[in-house]
Amino acid sequence: MARYTELHSFVQVAGKGSFAAAALTEGVTPAILGRRLDALEKRLGVKLMHRSTRGLTLTENGEQLLEQARQLLREFDEMEAGIASSSTSVAGHLVVSAPAGFGRRHIAPHVLGFRRRFPELKLSFNFTDSIIDLVAEGYDMSIRIGGAIDPNYVAIKLAGNQRVVCGTPGYFARYGAPQVPEALVHHNCLAFNPQAGHQRSWTFQRDGKPVAVKVSGDLSCNDGELLFAWICQGLGIGWRSTWEIQSELERGELVTVLDDFALPDYDIQAVYPQHRYQPAKVRLFIDYLKEIYAQPGYWA
């Protein structure tokens, strides 16, 4: 067990790039992780990492061990998952990432209910609009909305969703409603902009083929909820998911345009690294979310 713990801690530290970041995931202090690494290096008789105030650097032996350790830990987890796959009770640690706005509105409210079902399972969540490397950063699964999925991941649909252009009735009364995607050049398009200078475009479908249209506007940000607030204030129009705006659409506070060109689906998906077996903790959380999202009227 000590060998497993040492290898697991080594992989976490290498993936996170620091003892402090890995300690948050592991739920221990950086000093404990340091002792585990020291013990691993002593037992193997090699230096695995160079540690300095500027960060961590893997040695050649460390690089070699990292890949082998990741594979070994995956096989260990798969062995346990295969045995526990039919279980209705599960323990351990489930680590999940999700888009910030979606996580706050459609995952966080359900966490306590899941915990009551499986009280022995420890849960950690990271709500961020950044794309997480699940394997390198030690996540069990992620919630993704639309977009291409890495072929090394398994994707399971949790709920349907579309990506639409929307704005307030007042905005369209002042500036008119675009009839074709190219007409967006005449509108103030409020865009999600995760990086400064990132070229912005919205994707549509015409004659069964995707079409990317460059847009521009006087406001952009990397926070989906702030962007949503600006749209609701009538400051411009946005390209948003129906999971986010359904209530506002039903109340008439927002309306959609260019629906004939909308992508046919932009589904909400659970994504996890490909294993020979689906880990029981992942399966149970996915089933729990699917059960909630399938309830009549949930998205309203």
KOLKELUM-48235 format. One record per residue (C-alpha): residue number from 1; residue in three letters; y, z, x. Coordinates in nm, 4 decimals. Example, Ala and Ser with C-alpha at 12.3 -4.5 7.8 and 13.67 -1.06 7.14 Angstrom:
{seq=1 type=Ala north=-0.4500 up=0.7800 east=1.2300}
{seq=2 type=Ser north=-0.1060 up=0.7140 east=1.3670}
This chain:
{seq=1 type=Met north=0.0000 up=0.0000 east=0.0000}
{seq=2 type=Ala north=0.2374 up=0.0755 east=0.2883}
{seq=3 type=Arg north=0.1794 up=-0.2715 east=0.4299}
{seq=4 type=Tyr north=0.2629 up=-0.4323 east=0.0952}
{seq=5 type=Thr north=0.5797 up=-0.2216 east=0.0633}
{seq=6 type=Glu north=0.6927 up=-0.3105 east=0.4157}
{seq=7 type=Leu north=0.6365 up=-0.6830 east=0.3607}
{seq=8 type=His north=0.8050 up=-0.6749 east=0.0208}
{seq=9 type=Ser north=1.1085 up=-0.4948 east=0.1640}
{seq=10 type=Phe north=1.1258 up=-0.7389 east=0.4558}
{seq=11 type=Val north=1.1285 up=-1.0359 east=0.2157}
{seq=12 type=Gln north=1.3984 up=-0.8732 east=0.0020}
{seq=13 type=Val north=1.6249 up=-0.7969 east=0.2991}
{seq=14 type=Ala north=1.5788 up=-1.1479 east=0.4407}
{seq=15 type=Gly north=1.6502 up=-1.3063 east=0.1028}
{seq=16 type=Lys north=1.9566 up=-1.0955 east=0.0247}
{seq=17 type=Gly north=2.0985 up=-1.1143 east=0.3758}
{seq=18 type=Ser north=2.1773 up=-0.7436 east=0.3967}
{seq=19 type=Phe north=2.0139 up=-0.4040 east=0.3605}
{seq=20 type=Ala north=2.2767 up=-0.2935 east=0.1077}
{seq=21 type=Ala north=2.2168 up=-0.5872 east=-0.1299}
{seq=22 type=Ala north=1.8387 up=-0.5540 east=-0.1020}
{seq=23 type=Ala north=1.8597 up=-0.1799 east=-0.1631}
{seq=24 type=Leu north=2.0286 up=-0.2415 east=-0.5000}
{seq=25 type=Thr north=1.7392 up=-0.4620 east=-0.6093}
{seq=26 type=Glu north=1.4740 up=-0.2279 east=-0.4719}
{seq=27 type=Gly north=1.6302 up=0.0869 east=-0.6121}
{seq=28 type=Val north=1.6247 up=0.2692 east=-0.2774}
{seq=29 type=Thr north=1.8757 up=0.3435 east=-0.0027}
{seq=30 type=Pro north=1.9499 up=0.1013 east=0.2848}
{seq=31 type=Ala north=1.8183 up=0.3683 east=0.5237}
{seq=32 type=Ile north=1.4753 up=0.3589 east=0.3594}
{seq=33 type=Leu north=1.4629 up=-0.0198 east=0.3919}
{seq=34 type=Gly north=1.5624 up=0.0158 east=0.7571}
{seq=35 type=Arg north=1.2731 up=0.2554 east=0.8210}
{seq=36 type=Arg north=1.0307 up=0.0193 east=0.6498}
{seq=37 type=Leu north=1.1445 up=-0.2700 east=0.8675}
{seq=38 type=Asp north=1.1198 up=-0.0544 east=1.1801}
{seq=39 type=Ala north=0.7644 up=0.0410 east=1.0842}
{seq=40 type=Leu north=0.6704 up=-0.3234 east=1.0235}
{seq=41 type=Glu north=0.8132 up=-0.4349 east=1.3588}
{seq=42 type=Lys north=0.6389 up=-0.1490 east=1.5387}
{seq=43 type=Arg north=0.3045 up=-0.2270 east=1.3788}
{seq=44 type=Leu north=0.3328 up=-0.6005 east=1.4574}
{seq=45 type=Gly north=0.4821 up=-0.5430 east=1.8030}
{seq=46 type=Val north=0.7549 up=-0.8056 east=1.7547}
{seq=47 type=Lys north=1.1231 up=-0.8191 east=1.6636}
{seq=48 type=Leu north=1.1759 up=-0.9720 east=1.3200}
{seq=49 type=Met north=1.5523 up=-0.9381 east=1.2722}
{seq=50 type=His north=1.8636 up=-0.9046 east=1.4822}
{seq=51 type=Arg north=2.0964 up=-0.6573 east=1.3101}
{seq=52 type=Ser north=2.4714 up=-0.6428 east=1.3775}
{seq=53 type=Thr north=2.7945 up=-0.5598 east=1.1976}
{seq=54 type=Arg north=2.8282 up=-0.9304 east=1.1152}
{seq=55 type=Gly north=2.4960 up=-0.9480 east=0.9317}
{seq=56 type=Leu north=2.1277 up=-1.0180 east=0.9818}
{seq=57 type=Thr north=1.9592 up=-1.2996 east=1.1711}
{seq=58 type=Leu north=1.5870 up=-1.3666 east=1.1615}
{seq=59 type=Thr north=1.4073 up=-1.4167 east=1.4910}
{seq=60 type=Glu north=1.1605 up=-1.7015 east=1.5343}
{seq=61 type=Asn north=0.8799 up=-1.4568 east=1.4548}
{seq=62 type=Gly north=1.0771 up=-1.3363 east=1.1533}
{seq=63 type=Glu north=1.1150 up=-1.6903 east=1.0173}
{seq=64 type=Gln north=0.7437 up=-1.7496 east=1.0554}
{seq=65 type=Leu north=0.6505 up=-1.4218 east=0.8890}
{seq=66 type=Leu north=0.8969 up=-1.4733 east=0.6011}
{seq=67 type=Glu north=0.7232 up=-1.7839 east=0.4669}
{seq=68 type=Gln north=0.3774 up=-1.6337 east=0.5075}
{seq=69 type=Ala north=0.4858 up=-1.3045 east=0.3487}
{seq=70 type=Arg north=0.6372 up=-1.4800 east=0.0475}
{seq=71 type=Gln north=0.3139 up=-1.6699 east=-0.0106}
{seq=72 type=Leu north=0.1043 up=-1.3557 east=0.0327}
{seq=73 type=Leu north=0.3190 up=-1.1571 east=-0.2119}
{seq=74 type=Arg north=0.3062 up=-1.4413 east=-0.4658}
{seq=75 type=Glu north=-0.0722 up=-1.4468 east=-0.4442}
{seq=76 type=Phe north=-0.0845 up=-1.0699 east=-0.4853}
{seq=77 type=Asp north=0.1390 up=-1.0865 east=-0.7932}
{seq=78 type=Glu north=-0.0675 up=-1.3716 east=-0.9366}
{seq=79 type=Met north=-0.3869 up=-1.1717 east=-0.8890}
{seq=80 type=Glu north=-0.2378 up=-0.8813 east=-1.0843}
{seq=81 type=Ala north=-0.0919 up=-1.1144 east=-1.3481}
{seq=82 type=Gly north=-0.4307 up=-1.2766 east=-1.4029}
{seq=83 type=Ile north=-0.5913 up=-0.9407 east=-1.4713}
{seq=84 type=Ala north=-0.3050 up=-0.8149 east=-1.6886}
{seq=85 type=Ser north=-0.2383 up=-1.1411 east=-1.8761}
{seq=86 type=Ser north=-0.4089 up=-1.0217 east=-2.1944}
{seq=87 type=Ser north=-0.2523 up=-0.6756 east=-2.1869}
{seq=88 type=Thr north=-0.0040 up=-0.5556 east=-2.4490}
{seq=89 type=Ser north=0.1171 up=-0.2792 east=-2.2157}
{seq=90 type=Val north=0.2831 up=-0.3417 east=-1.8830}
{seq=91 type=Ala north=0.4509 up=-0.1492 east=-1.6003}
{seq=92 type=Gly north=0.6451 up=-0.2487 east=-1.2907}
{seq=93 type=His north=0.9885 up=-0.4062 east=-1.2459}
{seq=94 type=Leu north=1.1254 up=-0.7104 east=-1.4302}
{seq=95 type=Val north=1.4309 up=-0.8740 east=-1.2686}
{seq=96 type=Val north=1.6186 up=-1.1297 east=-1.4819}
{seq=97 type=Ser north=1.9302 up=-1.3447 east=-1.4394}
{seq=98 type=Ala north=2.1230 up=-1.5138 east=-1.7206}
{seq=99 type=Pro north=2.4588 up=-1.6856 east=-1.7807}
{seq=100 type=Ala north=2.7261 up=-1.4176 east=-1.8133}
{seq=101 type=Gly north=2.8484 up=-1.4846 east=-2.1661}
{seq=102 type=Phe north=2.5036 up=-1.5544 east=-2.3066}
{seq=103 type=Gly north=2.3615 up=-1.2476 east=-2.1375}
{seq=104 type=Arg north=2.6246 up=-1.0163 east=-2.2798}
{seq=105 type=Arg north=2.5927 up=-1.1531 east=-2.6344}
{seq=106 type=His north=2.2270 up=-1.2479 east=-2.6696}
{seq=107 type=Ile north=2.0278 up=-1.0459 east=-2.4160}
{seq=108 type=Ala north=2.2057 up=-0.7155 east=-2.3584}
{seq=109 type=Pro north=2.1941 up=-0.6118 east=-2.7280}
{seq=110 type=His north=1.8139 up=-0.6500 east=-2.7277}
{seq=111 type=Val north=1.7284 up=-0.4762 east=-2.4006}
{seq=112 type=Leu north=1.6813 up=-0.1293 east=-2.5493}
{seq=113 type=Gly north=1.4455 up=-0.2627 east=-2.8155}
{seq=114 type=Phe north=1.2287 up=-0.4232 east=-2.5482}
{seq=115 type=Arg north=1.2383 up=-0.1062 east=-2.3410}
{seq=116 type=Arg north=1.1170 up=0.0978 east=-2.6387}
{seq=117 type=Arg north=0.8153 up=-0.1332 east=-2.6650}
{seq=118 type=Phe north=0.7375 up=-0.1107 east=-2.2931}
{seq=119 type=Pro north=0.8823 up=0.2179 east=-2.1642}
{seq=120 type=Glu north=0.6940 up=0.2006 east=-1.8329}
{seq=121 type=Leu north=0.8618 up=-0.1268 east=-1.7363}
{seq=122 type=Lys north=1.1771 up=-0.1023 east=-1.5230}
{seq=123 type=Leu north=1.4417 up=-0.3641 east=-1.6082}
{seq=124 type=Ser north=1.7212 up=-0.5168 east=-1.3983}
{seq=125 type=Phe north=1.9650 up=-0.7861 east=-1.5188}
{seq=126 type=Asn north=2.2233 up=-0.9989 east=-1.3411}
{seq=127 type=Phe north=2.4599 up=-1.1795 east=-1.5773}
{seq=128 type=Thr north=2.6269 up=-1.4514 east=-1.3731}
{seq=129 type=Asp north=2.7297 up=-1.8143 east=-1.4174}
{seq=130 type=Ser north=2.6052 up=-1.8930 east=-1.0658}
{seq=131 type=Ile north=2.2675 up=-2.0638 east=-1.0265}
{seq=132 type=Ile north=2.0191 up=-1.8189 east=-0.8770}
{seq=133 type=Asp north=1.7404 up=-1.9142 east=-0.6352}
{seq=134 type=Leu north=1.4735 up=-1.7088 east=-0.8090}
{seq=135 type=Val north=1.2233 up=-1.7060 east=-0.5237}
{seq=136 type=Ala north=1.4646 up=-1.6443 east=-0.2365}
{seq=137 type=Glu north=1.6548 up=-1.3723 east=-0.4237}
{seq=138 type=Gly north=1.3558 up=-1.1951 east=-0.5729}
{seq=139 type=Tyr north=1.4031 up=-1.2677 east=-0.9452}
{seq=140 type=Asp north=1.1116 up=-1.2849 east=-1.1864}
{seq=141 type=Met north=1.2829 up=-1.5191 east=-1.4306}
{seq=142 type=Ser north=1.6124 up=-1.6645 east=-1.5440}
{seq=143 type=Ile north=1.7681 up=-1.7849 east=-1.8659}
{seq=144 type=Arg north=1.9058 up=-2.1371 east=-1.8271}
{seq=145 type=Ile north=2.0955 up=-2.3484 east=-2.0798}
{seq=146 type=Gly north=2.0450 up=-2.7226 east=-2.0576}
{seq=147 type=Gly north=2.0519 up=-2.9162 east=-1.7345}
{seq=148 type=Ala north=1.7739 up=-3.0241 east=-1.5024}
{seq=149 type=Ile north=1.5067 up=-2.7710 east=-1.4069}
{seq=150 type=Asp north=1.3585 up=-2.7486 east=-1.0567}
{seq=151 type=Pro north=1.0034 up=-2.8956 east=-1.0662}
{seq=152 type=Asn north=0.8802 up=-2.5817 east=-0.8886}
{seq=153 type=Tyr north=0.9791 up=-2.3783 east=-1.1962}
{seq=154 type=Val north=0.8190 up=-2.3455 east=-1.5372}
{seq=155 type=Ala north=1.0617 up=-2.3834 east=-1.8307}
{seq=156 type=Ile north=0.9894 up=-2.2485 east=-2.1803}
{seq=157 type=Lys north=1.2177 up=-2.3234 east=-2.4742}
{seq=158 type=Leu north=1.3556 up=-2.0088 east=-2.6371}
{seq=159 type=Ala north=1.5855 up=-2.1713 east=-2.8919}
{seq=160 type=Gly north=1.7540 up=-2.4998 east=-2.9719}
{seq=161 type=Asn north=2.1120 up=-2.5648 east=-2.8690}
{seq=162 type=Gln north=2.3588 up=-2.8511 east=-2.8439}
{seq=163 type=Arg north=2.6615 up=-2.9156 east=-2.6273}
{seq=164 type=Val north=2.9628 up=-3.0281 east=-2.8332}
{seq=165 type=Val north=3.3346 up=-3.0880 east=-2.7982}
{seq=166 type=Cys north=3.5328 up=-2.8438 east=-3.0101}
{seq=167 type=Gly north=3.8848 up=-2.7237 east=-3.0793}
{seq=168 type=Thr north=4.0930 up=-2.5566 east=-3.3479}
{seq=169 type=Pro north=4.1973 up=-2.7476 east=-3.6623}
{seq=170 type=Gly north=4.5583 up=-2.6873 east=-3.5539}
{seq=171 type=Tyr north=4.5039 up=-2.8583 east=-3.2180}
{seq=172 type=Phe north=4.3557 up=-3.1709 east=-3.3784}
{seq=173 type=Ala north=4.6298 up=-3.1748 east=-3.6429}
{seq=174 type=Arg north=4.8881 up=-3.1952 east=-3.3613}
{seq=175 type=Tyr north=4.7117 up=-3.4320 east=-3.1226}
{seq=176 type=Gly north=4.4545 up=-3.6172 east=-3.3310}
{seq=177 type=Ala north=4.0762 up=-3.6226 east=-3.2963}
{seq=178 type=Pro north=3.9188 up=-3.8438 east=-3.0278}
{seq=179 type=Gln north=3.6873 up=-4.1081 east=-3.1725}
{seq=180 type=Val north=3.5104 up=-4.2078 east=-2.8498}
{seq=181 type=Pro north=3.4460 up=-4.0077 east=-2.5270}
{seq=182 type=Glu north=3.6899 up=-4.2240 east=-2.3287}
{seq=183 type=Ala north=3.9722 up=-4.1013 east=-2.5562}
{seq=184 type=Leu north=3.9445 up=-3.7583 east=-2.3943}
{seq=185 type=Val north=4.1815 up=-3.8854 east=-2.1259}
{seq=186 type=His north=4.4604 up=-3.8260 east=-2.3792}
{seq=187 type=His north=4.3622 up=-3.4634 east=-2.4466}
{seq=188 type=Asn north=4.4003 up=-3.1300 east=-2.2720}
{seq=189 type=Cys north=4.0404 up=-3.0593 east=-2.1766}
{seq=190 type=Leu north=3.9776 up=-2.6991 east=-2.0759}
{seq=191 type=Ala north=3.6919 up=-2.7097 east=-1.8290}
{seq=192 type=Phe north=3.4484 up=-2.4703 east=-1.6702}
{seq=193 type=Asn north=3.5269 up=-2.4897 east=-1.3002}
{seq=194 type=Pro north=3.2965 up=-2.2784 east=-1.0815}
{seq=195 type=Gln north=3.4561 up=-2.3959 east=-0.7568}
{seq=196 type=Ala north=3.8090 up=-2.4938 east=-0.6634}
{seq=197 type=Gly north=3.8373 up=-2.8715 east=-0.6411}
{seq=198 type=His north=3.5101 up=-2.9221 east=-0.8272}
{seq=199 type=Gln north=3.5202 up=-3.2602 east=-1.0006}
{seq=200 type=Arg north=3.4896 up=-3.2040 east=-1.3732}
{seq=201 type=Ser north=3.3048 up=-3.4251 east=-1.6205}
{seq=202 type=Trp north=3.1479 up=-3.3860 east=-1.9637}
{seq=203 type=Thr north=2.8204 up=-3.5560 east=-2.0485}
{seq=204 type=Phe north=2.7532 up=-3.7547 east=-2.3662}
{seq=205 type=Gln north=2.4934 up=-3.9963 east=-2.4943}
{seq=206 type=Arg north=2.5523 up=-4.3593 east=-2.5864}
{seq=207 type=Asp north=2.2703 up=-4.5940 east=-2.6883}
{seq=208 type=Gly north=2.0176 up=-4.3366 east=-2.5723}
{seq=209 type=Lys north=2.1642 up=-4.3115 east=-2.2222}
{seq=210 type=Pro north=2.3698 up=-4.0271 east=-2.0713}
{seq=211 type=Val north=2.7359 up=-4.1016 east=-2.0032}
{seq=212 type=Ala north=2.9553 up=-3.8777 east=-1.7850}
{seq=213 type=Val north=3.3271 up=-3.8768 east=-1.8682}
{seq=214 type=Lys north=3.5814 up=-3.7294 east=-1.6280}
{seq=215 type=Val north=3.8239 up=-3.4952 east=-1.7985}
{seq=216 type=Ser north=4.1415 up=-3.3151 east=-1.6993}
{seq=217 type=Gly north=4.3551 up=-3.0348 east=-1.8332}
{seq=218 type=Asp north=4.6060 up=-2.7728 east=-1.7346}
{seq=219 type=Leu north=4.3607 up=-2.4791 east=-1.7490}
{seq=220 type=Ser north=4.0201 up=-2.4264 east=-1.5931}
{seq=221 type=Cys north=3.8203 up=-2.1224 east=-1.4860}
{seq=222 type=Asn north=3.4772 up=-1.9985 east=-1.3837}
{seq=223 type=Asp north=3.4442 up=-1.7594 east=-1.6799}
{seq=224 type=Gly north=3.2930 up=-1.9054 east=-1.9956}
{seq=225 type=Glu north=3.4270 up=-1.6336 east=-2.2241}
{seq=226 type=Leu north=3.7857 up=-1.6821 east=-2.1025}
{seq=227 type=Leu north=3.7482 up=-2.0554 east=-2.1559}
{seq=228 type=Phe north=3.6188 up=-1.9896 east=-2.5084}
{seq=229 type=Ala north=3.9197 up=-1.7653 east=-2.5815}
{seq=230 type=Trp north=4.1620 up=-2.0379 east=-2.4697}
{seq=231 type=Ile north=3.9947 up=-2.2895 east=-2.7003}
{seq=232 type=Cys north=4.0186 up=-2.0487 east=-2.9953}
{seq=233 type=Gln north=4.3898 up=-2.0028 east=-2.9199}
{seq=234 type=Gly north=4.4449 up=-2.3781 east=-2.9615}
{seq=235 type=Leu north=4.5444 up=-2.4353 east=-2.5979}
{seq=236 type=Gly north=4.3101 up=-2.7326 east=-2.5623}
{seq=237 type=Ile north=3.9584 up=-2.8523 east=-2.6372}
{seq=238 type=Gly north=3.6307 up=-2.7606 east=-2.4675}
{seq=239 type=Trp north=3.2720 up=-2.8721 east=-2.4200}
{seq=240 type=Arg north=3.0752 up=-2.5720 east=-2.5418}
{seq=241 type=Ser north=2.7274 up=-2.4736 east=-2.6568}
{seq=242 type=Thr north=2.6537 up=-2.4199 east=-3.0245}
{seq=243 type=Trp north=2.5063 up=-2.0743 east=-2.9486}
{seq=244 type=Glu north=2.8566 up=-1.9662 east=-2.8478}
{seq=245 type=Ile north=3.0648 up=-2.1170 east=-3.1281}
{seq=246 type=Gln north=2.8349 up=-2.1152 east=-3.4331}
{seq=247 type=Ser north=3.0141 up=-1.8311 east=-3.6122}
{seq=248 type=Glu north=3.3578 up=-1.9863 east=-3.5530}
{seq=249 type=Leu north=3.2315 up=-2.3221 east=-3.6830}
{seq=250 type=Glu north=3.0996 up=-2.1624 east=-4.0019}
{seq=251 type=Arg north=3.4316 up=-1.9829 east=-4.0607}
{seq=252 type=Gly north=3.6294 up=-2.3032 east=-3.9967}
{seq=253 type=Glu north=3.8119 up=-2.1542 east=-3.6994}
{seq=254 type=Leu north=3.6756 up=-2.4317 east=-3.4766}
{seq=255 type=Val north=3.5663 up=-2.7869 east=-3.5560}
{seq=256 type=Thr north=3.3669 up=-3.0362 east=-3.3512}
{seq=257 type=Val north=3.4438 up=-3.3967 east=-3.2614}
{seq=258 type=Leu north=3.2453 up=-3.6792 east=-3.0986}
{seq=259 type=Asp north=2.9274 up=-3.5486 east=-3.2647}
{seq=260 type=Asp north=2.7758 up=-3.8996 east=-3.2683}
{seq=261 type=Phe north=2.7845 up=-3.8927 east=-2.8882}
{seq=262 type=Ala north=2.6543 up=-3.5387 east=-2.8372}
{seq=263 type=Leu north=2.3453 up=-3.4849 east=-2.6240}
{seq=264 type=Pro north=2.0393 up=-3.4507 east=-2.8501}
{seq=265 type=Asp north=1.9463 up=-3.1136 east=-2.7056}
{seq=266 type=Tyr north=2.0733 up=-2.8670 east=-2.4497}
{seq=267 type=Asp north=1.8115 up=-2.6025 east=-2.5067}
{seq=268 type=Ile north=1.8132 up=-2.2346 east=-2.4142}
{seq=269 type=Gln north=1.5195 up=-2.1913 east=-2.1779}
{seq=270 type=Ala north=1.3363 up=-1.9196 east=-1.9908}
{seq=271 type=Val north=1.2607 up=-2.0304 east=-1.6349}
{seq=272 type=Tyr north=1.0295 up=-1.8691 east=-1.3813}
{seq=273 type=Pro north=0.8619 up=-1.9754 east=-1.0536}
{seq=274 type=Gln north=0.5411 up=-2.1688 east=-1.0927}
{seq=275 type=His north=0.2334 up=-1.9452 east=-1.0653}
{seq=276 type=Arg north=-0.1320 up=-1.9992 east=-1.1343}
{seq=277 type=Tyr north=-0.0883 up=-1.7197 east=-1.3879}
{seq=278 type=Gln north=0.2124 up=-1.6291 east=-1.5967}
{seq=279 type=Pro north=0.3043 up=-1.2679 east=-1.5067}
{seq=280 type=Ala north=0.2471 up=-1.0389 east=-1.8052}
{seq=281 type=Lys north=0.5954 up=-0.8829 east=-1.7818}
{seq=282 type=Val north=0.7528 up=-1.2297 east=-1.7933}
{seq=283 type=Arg north=0.5334 up=-1.3429 east=-2.0820}
{seq=284 type=Leu north=0.6125 up=-1.0335 east=-2.2876}
{seq=285 type=Phe north=0.9898 up=-1.0634 east=-2.2381}
{seq=286 type=Ile north=0.9849 up=-1.4342 east=-2.3254}
{seq=287 type=Asp north=0.7820 up=-1.3672 east=-2.6406}
{seq=288 type=Tyr north=1.0221 up=-1.0866 east=-2.7354}
{seq=289 type=Leu north=1.3304 up=-1.3098 east=-2.7046}
{seq=290 type=Lys north=1.1633 up=-1.5964 east=-2.8934}
{seq=291 type=Glu north=1.0781 up=-1.3558 east=-3.1748}
{seq=292 type=Ile north=1.4403 up=-1.2411 east=-3.2044}
{seq=293 type=Tyr north=1.5972 up=-1.5855 east=-3.1740}
{seq=294 type=Ala north=1.3644 up=-1.7265 east=-3.4434}
{seq=295 type=Gln north=1.4865 up=-1.4776 east=-3.7052}
{seq=296 type=Pro north=1.6574 up=-1.6548 east=-3.9990}
{seq=297 type=Gly north=2.0328 up=-1.6502 east=-3.9633}
{seq=298 type=Tyr north=2.0272 up=-1.5030 east=-3.6126}
{seq=299 type=Trp north=2.2606 up=-1.7605 east=-3.4570}
{seq=300 type=Ala north=2.5080 up=-1.7263 east=-3.7439}
